[in-house]
Structures are given as C-alpha cells and as structure tokens.
Amino acid sequence: MTVQVTITPNGRMSLPADIRKRLGLAAGGALLVEETEDGVILRTVAQSIAHAQALAKKYTGSKPEASVDAFLARRREESGE
C-alpha cells in the first residue's frame, strides 16, 4: 500500500489513522526511521527488533555459541568475573 502524506513547514507529518491502528500506534507511539539508498523506511520498535533478529539469525544460523548470552558469558569468563 502506498499513501501520500504531507510534511508541514516545521517537518511534521501525519500517518493516516487506519495505518496507525494496524501498527498499534493509535494512542501514540514511536517509529524508527531508517534512511536507505532507495528511500526511507518507517518501522515500529517491535518491527525493528524482529528485523534485527532476522538479520542476526541470517548471519549466525542456529549456532548457540553466537547468542548474546553466550558472548557475555565468554566475556565474563575471560575477565575473571
């Protein structure tokens, strides 16, 4: 779906109500803005987390030693904590 929105002179824009409802932003909320070569991507925080997890899985696969918890445990062991 493509929707045109207007940016006000002070840089604000409004997302249509139906989009805000679908994204769970009806009562307000945060969006993360990613600038790419192709344009701008708006994601909710939950969408950004899911995107980051998908990227991490792509590069680490199902290797348990590649988890953040495993990394932190190794760092604690190495530092003598």
C-alpha positions in Angstrom: 0.0 0.0 0.0 1.3 3.4 -0.9 -0.1 6.5 0.8 0.9 10.1 0.2 1.4 12.2 3.3 2.2 15.9 3.6 5.2 17.3 5.6 4.4 20.6 7.3 6.8 23.5 7.1 8.1 22.5 10.6 8.9 19.0 9.4 5.9 17.1 10.9 3.9 14.5 9.1 0.8 12.6 10.0 0.2 8.9 9.3 -3.4 8.1 8.4 -5.5 6.7 11.3 -6.0 3.3 9.7 -2.3 2.7 9.4 -1.7 3.9 13.0 -4.3 1.4 14.1 -2.8 -1.5 12.2 0.6 -0.7 13.6 -0.7 -0.3 17.2 0.1 3.4 17.3 -3.5 4.6 17.8 -2.7 6.1 21.2 0.7 7.4 20.1 3.9 5.5 19.9 7.4 5.5 18.4 8.6 4.8 14.9 12.2 4.3 13.9 13.4 5.9 10.7 15.9 4.2 8.5 17.5 6.0 5.6 18.5 3.8 2.7 19.7 4.3 -0.8 16.2 3.7 -2.0 14.4 6.0 0.4 13.1 6.0 4.0 11.8 3.0 5.9 9.5 3.6 8.9 9.3 0.7 11.4 7.7 0.3 14.8 10.1 -0.7 17.6 8.6 -4.3 17.5 9.2 -4.4 13.8 12.8 -3.2 14.2 13.5 -5.8 16.8 12.1 -8.6 14.6 14.1 -7.2 11.6 17.3 -7.2 13.7 16.6 -10.7 15.0 16.1 -12.0 11.4 19.4 -10.4 10.3 21.2 -11.9 13.3 19.7 -15.4 12.5 20.8 -15.0 8.9 24.4 -14.5 9.9 24.6 -16.8 12.9 22.2 -19.5 11.9 21.3 -21.9 14.7 24.7 -21.6 16.4 24.0 -21.3 20.2 27.6 -20.0 20.7 26.7 -17.0 18.6 24.0 -15.7 21.1 24.4 -12.5 23.1 24.1 -14.5 26.3 26.9 -16.8 25.2 29.0 -13.8 24.2 28.5 -12.1 27.6 29.3 -15.4 29.4 32.6 -15.7 27.5 33.5 -12.1 28.3 32.8 -12.7 32.0 35.0 -15.8 31.9 37.8 -14.0 30.1 37.7 -11.1 32.5 37.6 -13.4 35.6 34.2 -12.2 36.8 
